[in-house]
Amino acid sequence: MKIKFTFFILSIFISFNSIAQSTASSNVSHFEIEAPQLDIIKKIWIYLPKSYSNSDKRYPVIYMHDAQNLFDNKTSFVGEWKVDEALDSPDSKEAIIVGIEHGGDKRIDELTPFPHEKYGGGKANAYLDFLLENLKPHIDSTYRSLPGYENTGIFGSSLGGLISFYAALKYPESFGMIGAYSPSFWFNDKIYDFTEEAELNPNTKFYFLAGTAESEEMVPDLKKMIGLLMEKGMKTENFKLKYVEGGEHNETMWSKNFPETYLWLMQK
């Protein structure tokens, strides 16, 4: 009965999404690019600032995971982040947003640096190699980007928060702005050993966010990681930690807090 009920709910979701209207801004588009490291063709969503078509400006770039949930309610699972609406706001700062669609049943593989004994995974290095060796060069050669470290960000939630954090330490000269929402540090404790041994770029900006109503481990795990970063010399002015009272592990919390996080990361 439980399996049938779950299938019924999933069927309703699929049917609803098939007829739902797109909520993506007109300046959001898509393209596909080969990811040989993952043996797949990746669908990429890209948001261009409103001024892009009538200026010669160059823009910072933020790479974000789970693109299906960023711009369009039609493709999101339980609600979109409304990233395009946030950046279209007249009070926002301009940037190019590159959303990478997750790999469906390969999502755990792609977004985790170390495997879990039950859930598997652990192929984040291949995913990041694709991002840095294939996707970023394409973006920098095709669009008017600011390619330097200080103008390149990586941002995600849950497993996306985990890999964004990992990328900052794995490639300290590649990503200068890090958004890590509800990072899944629980997935494998090796992330703490990796952090202790990794090189930290003291100029990297980190924004961490967690809800107090997520899991019992979320807040303690995040506090533990912040402690390690402070021991490694993370500058207090270059990180922000926000706890959302009653916040749950979902798009509602992440979407609501995205504009504030984005503006903080973009401050120079």
Backbone as numpy.savetxt, mean C-alpha at the origin, in Angstrom:
# Nx Ny Nz CAx CAy CAz Cx Cy Cz
-24.36 -26.23 5.60 -25.19 -25.02 5.60 -24.32 -23.76 5.60
-23.26 -23.78 6.43 -22.39 -22.61 6.50 -21.71 -22.35 5.17
-21.25 -23.43 4.50 -20.59 -23.28 3.21 -21.56 -22.73 2.18
-22.79 -23.24 2.18 -23.80 -22.77 1.23 -24.11 -21.30 1.47
-24.20 -20.90 2.75 -24.50 -19.51 3.07 -23.37 -18.59 2.60
-22.13 -19.03 2.83 -20.98 -18.24 2.39 -20.98 -18.09 0.88
-21.28 -19.17 0.18 -21.33 -19.11 -1.28 -22.44 -18.18 -1.75
-23.57 -18.19 -1.03 -24.69 -17.31 -1.38 -24.29 -15.85 -1.24
-23.63 -15.52 -0.14 -23.19 -14.14 0.07 -22.19 -13.73 -1.00
-21.25 -14.63 -1.33 -20.26 -14.34 -2.37 -20.93 -14.12 -3.71
-21.96 -14.91 -4.01 -22.68 -14.76 -5.27 -23.36 -13.41 -5.35
-23.95 -12.96 -4.24 -24.58 -11.64 -4.20 -23.54 -10.56 -4.48
-22.35 -10.71 -3.84 -21.29 -9.72 -4.04 -20.87 -9.65 -5.50
-20.67 -10.81 -6.12 -20.25 -10.83 -7.52 -21.32 -10.22 -8.41
-22.58 -10.54 -8.14 -23.67 -10.01 -8.94 -23.78 -8.50 -8.78
-23.62 -8.02 -7.54 -23.69 -6.59 -7.29 -22.58 -5.85 -8.02
-21.36 -6.40 -7.94 -20.24 -5.74 -8.60 -20.39 -5.72 -10.11
-21.07 -6.71 -10.66 -21.22 -6.76 -12.12 -22.12 -5.65 -12.64
-23.01 -5.12 -11.78 -23.92 -4.07 -12.23 -23.63 -2.72 -11.58
-22.71 -2.70 -10.60 -22.42 -1.45 -9.91 -21.76 -0.45 -10.86
-22.01 0.82 -10.61 -21.42 1.88 -11.42 -20.01 2.21 -10.92
-19.12 2.49 -11.84 -17.76 2.85 -11.46 -17.75 4.20 -10.74
-16.94 4.30 -9.70 -16.78 5.56 -8.97 -15.40 6.17 -9.18
-14.59 5.57 -10.06 -13.25 6.08 -10.30 -13.28 7.42 -11.03
-12.37 8.31 -10.69 -12.26 9.60 -11.36 -11.85 9.41 -12.82
-12.13 10.42 -13.62 -11.80 10.33 -15.05 -10.30 10.31 -15.29
-9.51 10.75 -14.32 -8.06 10.75 -14.47 -7.42 9.48 -13.90
-8.22 8.44 -13.73 -7.71 7.11 -13.37 -7.80 6.22 -14.60
-6.70 5.57 -14.94 -6.68 4.67 -16.10 -5.96 3.38 -15.72
-5.86 2.47 -16.69 -5.25 1.16 -16.45 -4.29 0.80 -17.58
-3.34 -0.03 -17.25 -2.53 -0.67 -18.29 -2.03 -2.00 -17.73
-1.50 -2.82 -18.60 -0.96 -4.11 -18.18 0.53 -4.14 -18.48
1.26 -4.86 -17.62 2.70 -4.95 -17.77 3.15 -6.34 -17.32
4.12 -6.87 -18.03 4.63 -8.19 -17.67 5.42 -8.13 -16.37
5.19 -9.11 -15.52 5.96 -9.27 -14.28 6.67 -10.62 -14.35
7.82 -10.69 -15.02 8.48 -11.98 -15.21 8.90 -12.64 -13.90
9.18 -11.81 -12.89 9.58 -12.36 -11.59 8.45 -13.16 -10.95
7.20 -12.82 -11.32 6.02 -13.48 -10.76 5.33 -14.38 -11.77
5.86 -14.40 -12.99 5.28 -15.20 -14.08 3.81 -14.86 -14.28
3.54 -13.56 -14.43 2.16 -13.10 -14.56 2.14 -11.76 -15.29
1.01 -11.42 -15.86 0.78 -10.08 -16.39 0.02 -9.30 -15.32
0.57 -8.18 -14.90 -0.03 -7.39 -13.83 -0.88 -6.25 -14.41
-2.06 -6.08 -13.85 -2.89 -4.93 -14.18 -2.55 -3.80 -13.22
-2.28 -2.64 -13.79 -1.87 -1.47 -13.02 -2.91 -0.36 -13.18
-3.28 0.25 -12.08 -4.14 1.43 -12.09 -3.26 2.64 -11.85
-3.49 3.70 -12.59 -2.69 4.91 -12.41 -3.58 6.14 -12.32
-3.31 6.92 -11.31 -4.00 8.20 -11.11 -3.04 9.32 -11.48
-3.47 10.21 -12.37 -2.68 11.37 -12.75 -3.34 12.62 -12.19
-2.55 13.56 -11.68 -3.12 14.80 -11.13 -3.93 15.56 -12.18
-4.86 16.36 -11.71 -5.70 17.12 -12.63 -4.90 18.05 -13.52
-3.77 18.54 -13.02 -2.97 19.49 -13.80 -2.04 18.81 -14.79
-2.01 17.47 -14.79 -1.01 16.75 -15.58 -1.09 17.09 -17.06
-2.27 17.14 -17.63 -2.43 17.31 -19.08 -2.18 18.73 -19.56
-2.17 19.70 -18.66 -1.97 21.09 -19.11 -0.79 21.75 -18.41
0.21 20.96 -18.07 1.42 21.52 -17.46 2.61 20.67 -17.85
3.80 21.15 -17.51 5.03 20.40 -17.72 5.63 19.94 -16.40
4.86 20.01 -15.35 5.35 19.67 -14.02 5.71 18.18 -13.92
6.60 17.90 -12.99 6.90 16.53 -12.61 6.34 16.27 -11.21
6.00 15.04 -10.93 5.24 14.75 -9.72 5.86 13.59 -8.93
5.72 13.63 -7.61 6.08 12.46 -6.79 5.21 11.27 -7.19
5.69 10.08 -6.86 4.94 8.86 -7.18 4.81 8.01 -5.92
3.60 7.55 -5.66 3.37 6.62 -4.56 2.82 5.31 -5.13
3.52 4.22 -4.83 3.10 2.90 -5.26 2.24 2.28 -4.16
1.05 1.80 -4.54 0.12 1.25 -3.57 -0.32 -0.15 -3.99
-0.58 -0.99 -3.01 -0.98 -2.37 -3.26 -2.50 -2.49 -3.28
-2.98 -3.66 -3.70 -4.42 -3.95 -3.71 -5.20 -2.87 -4.46
-4.79 -2.62 -5.69 -5.38 -1.53 -6.49 -6.88 -1.65 -6.64
-7.40 -2.86 -6.58 -8.85 -3.04 -6.74 -9.65 -2.25 -5.70
-9.03 -1.97 -4.56 -9.74 -1.30 -3.46 -9.43 0.19 -3.34
-8.63 0.73 -4.22 -8.16 2.11 -4.04 -9.07 3.17 -4.62
-9.59 2.94 -5.83 -10.24 4.01 -6.59 -11.71 3.77 -6.90
-12.12 2.54 -6.94 -13.42 2.23 -7.55 -14.24 1.28 -6.68
-15.40 1.74 -6.28 -16.28 0.91 -5.47 -16.74 -0.34 -6.22
-16.75 -0.25 -7.55 -17.21 -1.38 -8.37 -16.27 -2.57 -8.26
-14.98 -2.31 -8.09 -14.00 -3.40 -8.05 -13.55 -3.75 -6.64
-13.94 -2.94 -5.66 -13.51 -3.18 -4.28 -14.31 -4.32 -3.67
-13.73 -4.93 -2.65 -14.40 -6.04 -1.98 -15.40 -5.55 -0.94
-14.95 -4.67 -0.06 -15.84 -4.14 0.99 -15.69 -2.62 1.11
-15.55 -1.94 -0.01 -15.44 -0.49 0.01 -14.09 -0.01 -0.47
-14.08 1.13 -1.15 -12.84 1.68 -1.70 -12.22 2.71 -0.76
-10.94 2.99 -0.99 -10.21 3.98 -0.21 -10.51 5.41 -0.63
-11.06 5.59 -1.81 -11.34 6.92 -2.35 -10.06 7.76 -2.48
-9.01 7.10 -2.95 -7.73 7.78 -3.12 -7.84 8.90 -4.15
-8.56 8.65 -5.25 -8.69 9.67 -6.28 -9.49 10.87 -5.78
-10.55 10.62 -5.02 -11.32 11.74 -4.46 -10.47 12.57 -3.51
-9.63 11.90 -2.72 -8.77 12.62 -1.78 -7.79 13.53 -2.51
-7.18 13.01 -3.59 -6.20 13.81 -4.31 -6.84 14.85 -5.21
-8.08 14.62 -5.62 -8.79 15.62 -6.42 -9.22 16.82 -5.58
-9.19 16.68 -4.27 -9.60 17.77 -3.39 -8.70 18.99 -3.60
-9.27 20.19 -3.61 -8.45 21.40 -3.83 -7.41 21.64 -2.75
-7.59 21.04 -1.58 -6.63 21.23 -0.48 -5.52 20.19 -0.49
-5.55 19.27 -1.44 -4.57 18.19 -1.46 -3.31 18.61 -2.21
-2.27 17.78 -2.09 -1.04 17.96 -2.84 -1.05 17.00 -4.02
-0.35 17.36 -5.08 -0.42 16.57 -6.31 0.65 15.48 -6.34
0.24 14.33 -6.83 1.16 13.20 -7.00 0.55 12.22 -7.98
1.40 11.36 -8.50 0.96 10.23 -9.31 0.80 9.03 -8.37
-0.34 8.37 -8.45 -0.56 7.16 -7.66 -0.57 5.96 -8.58
0.26 4.98 -8.29 0.33 3.76 -9.08 -0.19 2.61 -8.22
-1.34 2.06 -8.60 -1.93 0.96 -7.86 -1.65 -0.36 -8.54
-1.13 -1.31 -7.79 -0.80 -2.63 -8.32 -1.89 -3.61 -7.88
-2.58 -4.21 -8.84 -3.61 -5.18 -8.46 -2.96 -6.39 -7.78
-3.61 -6.87 -6.74 -3.08 -8.06 -6.08 -3.34 -9.29 -6.95
-2.62 -10.33 -6.66 -2.66 -11.52 -7.50 -3.71 -12.54 -7.14
-4.83 -12.09 -6.54 -5.89 -13.03 -6.20 -5.41 -14.07 -5.21
-5.43 -15.34 -5.60 -4.98 -16.39 -4.69 -3.47 -16.38 -4.48
-2.76 -15.50 -5.22 -1.31 -15.34 -5.03 -0.99 -14.14 -4.15
-2.00 -13.48 -3.62 -1.78 -12.26 -2.83 -0.86 -12.52 -1.64
-1.10 -13.59 -0.92 -0.27 -13.90 0.24 1.18 -14.11 -0.18
1.39 -14.84 -1.28 2.75 -15.05 -1.78 3.43 -13.72 -2.08
2.73 -12.85 -2.78 3.33 -11.61 -3.28 3.67 -10.62 -2.17
2.88 -10.58 -1.13 2.99 -9.49 -0.16 3.67 -9.88 1.15
4.22 -11.08 1.24 4.85 -11.50 2.50 6.32 -11.85 2.27
7.22 -11.27 3.07 8.65 -11.54 2.89 9.10 -12.88 3.44
8.38 -13.40 4.44 8.75 -14.68 5.05 7.50 -15.56 5.13
7.64 -16.86 4.87 6.46 -17.73 4.84 5.88 -18.00 6.23
4.60 -18.26 6.24 3.88 -18.67 7.45 3.72 -20.19 7.39
3.87 -20.86 8.53 3.83 -22.32 8.52 2.48 -22.87 8.06
1.42 -22.09 8.25 0.08 -22.54 7.84 -0.35 -21.94 6.52
-0.08 -20.64 6.32 -0.62 -19.93 5.16 0.35 -19.82 3.98
1.58 -20.25 4.17 2.54 -20.18 3.07 3.04 -18.76 2.83
3.27 -18.43 1.55 3.74 -17.09 1.21 5.26 -17.00 1.19
5.76 -15.75 1.26 7.19 -15.53 1.35 7.88 -15.15 0.06
7.12 -14.61 -0.93 7.73 -14.26 -2.21 7.74 -12.74 -2.45
7.79 -11.99 -1.37 7.78 -10.53 -1.50 8.98 -10.00 -2.27
10.12 -10.68 -2.18 11.30 -10.20 -2.90 11.06 -10.18 -4.40
10.37 -11.19 -4.91 10.06 -11.22 -6.35 9.10 -10.08 -6.71
8.14 -9.83 -5.86 7.18 -8.74 -6.08 7.89 -7.39 -6.10
8.79 -7.17 -5.15 9.52 -5.91 -5.10 10.51 -5.79 -6.25
11.09 -6.91 -6.67 11.96 -6.87 -7.85 11.17 -6.42 -9.07
9.96 -6.94 -9.22 9.10 -6.48 -10.32 8.85 -4.99 -10.21
8.53 -4.52 -9.02 8.21 -3.10 -8.84 9.40 -2.22 -9.22
10.59 -2.59 -8.77 11.76 -1.74 -8.97 12.45 -1.95 -10.32
12.38 -3.15 -10.85 13.09 -3.44 -12.10 12.22 -3.27 -13.35
10.93 -3.40 -13.20 10.04 -3.33 -14.36 9.04 -2.18 -14.28
8.28 -2.14 -13.20 7.21 -1.15 -13.11 7.74 0.27 -12.93
8.63 0.49 -11.99 9.12 1.86 -11.75 9.84 2.42 -12.98
10.73 1.67 -13.63 11.34 2.21 -14.85 10.31 2.58 -15.91
9.25 1.77 -16.03 8.20 2.09 -17.00 7.49 3.39 -16.62
7.16 3.54 -15.36 6.49 4.77 -14.91 7.39 5.98 -15.14
8.66 5.87 -14.77 9.57 7.01 -14.87 9.88 7.38 -16.32
9.79 6.43 -17.23 10.07 6.73 -18.64 8.81 7.14 -19.41
7.65 6.85 -18.87 6.39 7.12 -19.57 5.69 8.37 -19.06
5.83 8.63 -17.77 5.13 9.75 -17.14 6.14 10.73 -16.55
5.67 11.95 -16.31 6.55 12.99 -15.77 6.65 12.83 -14.25
7.46 11.88 -13.86 7.64 11.59 -12.44 8.88 12.28 -11.90
8.92 12.39 -10.58 10.14 12.75 -9.86 10.69 11.44 -9.32
11.72 10.87 -9.95 12.09 9.49 -9.68 12.92 9.26 -8.43
13.40 10.32 -7.79 14.29 10.16 -6.65 13.64 9.55 -5.42
14.50 9.07 -4.55 14.06 8.41 -3.31 13.10 9.26 -2.50
13.41 10.54 -2.35 12.61 11.41 -1.50 11.22 11.67 -2.06
11.02 11.38 -3.33 9.72 11.59 -3.98 9.04 10.28 -4.39
9.50 9.18 -3.82 8.93 7.87 -4.13 8.41 7.23 -2.85
7.13 6.86 -2.86 6.52 6.26 -1.69 5.97 4.87 -1.97
5.69 4.15 -0.90 5.04 2.84 -1.00 4.07 2.74 0.16
2.86 2.21 -0.10 1.77 2.38 0.85 0.82 1.19 0.74
0.40 0.68 1.89 -0.57 -0.40 1.88 -1.11 -0.71 3.25
-2.05 -1.64 3.30 -2.67 -2.04 4.56 -2.62 -3.54 4.73
-2.61 -3.98 5.99 -2.58 -5.40 6.31 -1.31 -6.02 5.73
-1.41 -7.01 4.85 -0.21 -7.54 4.21 0.47 -6.47 3.36
-0.33 -5.54 2.81 0.23 -4.41 2.07 1.03 -3.48 2.98
0.61 -3.36 4.23 1.38 -2.59 5.20 2.67 -3.29 5.56
2.61 -4.62 5.65 3.80 -5.41 5.95 4.85 -5.25 4.86
4.45 -5.41 3.60 5.44 -5.34 2.53 5.94 -3.91 2.31
5.11 -2.92 2.60 5.57 -1.53 2.48 6.66 -1.25 3.50
6.46 -1.73 4.72 7.48 -1.59 5.76 8.74 -2.35 5.37
8.58 -3.57 4.94 9.72 -4.40 4.54 10.51 -3.73 3.42
9.81 -3.16 2.45 10.48 -2.51 1.32 11.35 -1.35 1.77
10.88 -0.62 2.80 11.65 0.52 3.29 13.01 0.09 3.83
13.07 -1.08 4.44 14.33 -1.57 5.01 15.14 -2.38 4.01
14.45 -3.07 3.12 15.14 -3.86 2.09 15.81 -2.95 1.07
15.15 -1.84 0.74 15.67 -0.90 -0.26 15.64 0.51 0.33
16.55 0.80 1.26 16.50 2.09 1.98 16.78 3.31 1.13
17.30 3.12 -0.08 17.57 4.26 -0.96 16.53 4.37 -2.08
15.47 3.57 -2.01 14.47 3.58 -3.07 13.15 4.21 -2.67
12.78 4.05 -1.39 11.47 4.53 -0.93 11.64 5.49 0.24
11.20 6.73 0.04 11.36 7.74 1.08 10.11 8.04 1.86
8.95 7.52 1.41 7.67 7.75 2.09 6.97 6.41 2.26
6.66 6.06 3.51 6.10 4.75 3.80 4.78 4.90 4.53
3.73 4.33 3.96 2.44 4.25 4.65 2.17 2.80 5.02
2.13 2.51 6.32 1.93 1.14 6.79 0.71 1.10 7.70
-0.42 0.73 7.14 -1.66 0.61 7.89 -1.84 -0.83 8.36
-2.12 -1.00 9.64 -2.43 -2.32 10.21 -1.46 -3.38 9.69
-0.14 -3.13 9.79 0.82 -4.06 9.19 0.78 -5.44 9.86
0.81 -6.47 9.06 0.67 -7.85 9.55 2.00 -8.41 10.04
2.54 -7.80 11.10 3.81 -8.28 11.65 3.67 -9.67 12.25
2.45 -10.09 12.56 2.19 -11.40 13.14 2.51 -12.53 12.18
2.57 -12.24 10.89 2.65 -13.29 9.87 3.88 -14.18 10.07
5.00 -13.57 10.42 6.21 -14.32 10.72 7.12 -13.44 11.56
7.56 -13.95 12.71 8.39 -13.17 13.63 9.75 -12.82 13.04
10.11 -13.42 11.92 11.40 -13.09 11.31 11.48 -11.63 10.89
10.34 -10.96 10.77 10.36 -9.54 10.40 11.07 -8.72 11.46
11.03 -9.15 12.72 11.72 -8.42 13.78 13.23 -8.63 13.68
13.66 -9.86 13.41 15.08 -10.13 13.22 15.60 -9.35 12.01
14.82 -9.35 10.96 15.22 -8.61 9.76 15.38 -7.12 10.07
14.46 -6.57 10.83 14.52 -5.15 11.19 15.76 -4.85 12.01
16.09 -5.72 12.95 17.27 -5.50 13.79 18.55 -5.47 12.97
18.59 -6.26 11.91 19.81 -6.39 11.10 19.85 -5.42 9.92
18.71 -4.87 9.54 18.63 -4.06 8.32 19.22 -2.67 8.52
19.53 -2.04 7.39 19.98 -0.65 7.39 18.76 0.26 7.33
18.73 1.23 8.22 17.62 2.18 8.25 18.08 3.52 7.71
17.41 4.03 6.71 17.68 5.38 6.23 16.99 6.35 7.16
17.73 7.16 7.91 17.11 8.03 8.91 16.21 9.11 8.33
16.29 9.32 7.03 15.46 10.35 6.39 14.14 9.82 5.85
13.94 8.51 5.93 12.68 7.92 5.47 11.55 8.32 6.40
10.40 8.66 5.81 9.22 9.03 6.59 8.28 7.82 6.70
7.88 7.52 7.93 6.97 6.41 8.20 5.68 6.93 8.82
4.57 6.46 8.32 3.28 6.72 8.97 2.65 5.36 9.27
2.50 5.07 10.57 1.88 3.83 11.02 0.48 4.11 11.55
-0.44 3.21 11.26 -1.81 3.36 11.75 -2.35 1.99 12.15
-3.05 1.96 13.29 -3.69 0.72 13.73 -4.94 1.06 14.51
-5.91 0.18 14.47 -7.14 0.34 15.23 -7.09 -0.48 16.51
-7.69 0.05 17.56 -7.67 -0.66 18.84 -8.60 -1.86 18.86
-9.46 -1.98 17.87 -10.40 -3.11 17.81 -10.04 -4.09 16.70
-8.77 -4.11 16.30 -8.35 -5.09 15.29 -8.14 -6.45 15.97
-6.89 -6.86 16.14 -6.60 -8.10 16.85 -5.88 -7.76 18.15
-5.76 -8.74 19.03 -5.06 -8.52 20.29 -3.59 -8.22 20.06
-3.04 -8.71 18.96 -1.61 -8.55 18.70 -1.26 -7.25 17.99
-2.21 -6.61 17.32 -1.89 -5.50 16.43 -1.14 -4.38 17.14
-1.70 -3.83 18.20 -1.08 -2.69 18.88 0.23 -3.10 19.55
0.29 -4.20 20.32 1.58 -4.60 20.90 2.66 -4.86 19.86
2.30 -5.51 18.75 3.29 -5.77 17.70 3.82 -4.47 17.11
2.94 -3.51 16.92 3.36 -2.23 16.35 4.26 -1.48 17.33
3.92 -1.51 18.61 4.76 -0.86 19.62 6.15 -1.49 19.66
6.19 -2.81 19.55 7.47 -3.50 19.54 8.32 -3.06 18.36
7.70 -2.95 17.18 8.45 -2.56 15.99 8.92 -1.12 16.08
8.08 -0.24 16.60 8.49 1.16 16.77 9.70 1.24 17.68
9.70 0.43 18.75 10.84 0.40 19.65 12.13 0.01 18.95
12.06 -0.99 18.08 13.24 -1.40 17.32 13.73 -0.28 16.41
12.80 0.40 15.76 13.18 1.48 14.86 13.81 2.64 15.62
13.30 2.95 16.79 13.88 4.02 17.59 15.31 3.66 18.01
15.52 2.40 18.36 16.87 1.95 18.72 17.82 2.07 17.54
17.29 1.95 16.33 18.13 2.03 15.13 18.34 3.46 14.65
17.76 4.44 15.36 18.01 5.83 15.02 16.95 6.51 14.21
15.73 5.96 14.17 14.66 6.63 13.45 14.38 7.99 14.08
14.35 9.03 13.26 14.11 10.38 13.76 12.64 10.55 14.15
12.42 11.13 15.32 11.05 11.30 15.80 10.22 12.16 14.85
10.86 13.13 14.20 10.12 13.99 13.28 9.76 13.29 11.97
10.36 12.12 11.74 10.12 11.41 10.49 9.18 10.23 10.62
8.52 10.09 11.76 7.51 9.04 11.84 6.31 9.54 12.63
5.18 8.98 12.27 3.94 9.28 12.99 3.22 7.98 13.24
2.71 7.85 14.45 1.99 6.65 14.86 0.61 7.07 15.34
-0.42 6.50 14.74 -1.79 6.85 15.11 -2.58 5.60 15.45
-3.19 5.63 16.64 -4.11 4.58 17.03 -5.53 5.11 16.91
-6.37 4.37 16.22 -7.77 4.76 16.03 -8.62 4.00 17.05
-9.17 4.73 18.00 -9.99 4.11 19.04 -11.21 3.45 18.41
-11.33 2.15 18.64 -12.44 1.38 18.07 -12.27 1.02 16.61
-11.13 1.41 16.02 -10.90 1.13 14.60 -10.74 -0.36 14.33
-11.35 -0.83 13.26 -11.30 -2.23 12.89 -10.45 -2.43 11.64
-10.15 -3.68 11.37 -9.26 -4.05 10.27 -10.05 -4.05 8.96
-10.30 -2.86 8.42 -11.13 -2.79 7.22 -10.90 -1.50 6.45
-11.47 -1.47 5.25 -11.32 -0.31 4.36 -11.94 0.96 4.93
-12.93 0.82 5.79 -13.57 2.00 6.37 -12.55 2.83 7.15
-11.79 2.19 8.02 -10.77 2.90 8.80 -9.66 3.41 7.90
-9.21 2.58 6.99 -8.08 2.98 6.15 -8.47 4.13 5.22
-9.64 4.07 4.64 -10.10 5.13 3.74 -10.25 6.45 4.48
-10.82 6.40 5.66 -11.07 7.62 6.42 -9.78 8.33 6.79
-8.72 7.58 7.03 -7.46 8.17 7.48 -6.47 8.46 6.35
-6.77 7.97 5.15 -5.81 8.15 4.05 -5.48 9.62 3.77
-6.45 10.54 3.65 -6.09 11.92 3.31 -5.09 12.54 4.29
-5.29 12.31 5.58 -4.37 12.86 6.59 -2.98 12.27 6.44
-2.91 10.96 6.25 -1.62 10.29 6.09 -0.90 10.79 4.84
-1.62 10.87 3.75 -1.04 11.31 2.48 -0.44 12.70 2.60
-1.17 13.62 3.19 -0.68 14.99 3.32 0.55 15.04 4.22
0.57 14.24 5.27 1.74 14.23 6.16 2.97 13.69 5.43
2.81 12.61 4.69 3.94 12.05 3.95 4.47 13.01 2.90
3.58 13.80 2.32 3.97 14.71 1.24 4.60 16.01 1.74
4.54 16.27 3.02 5.16 17.48 3.56 6.67 17.37 3.44
7.29 18.40 2.95 8.75 18.40 2.80 9.40 19.38 3.79
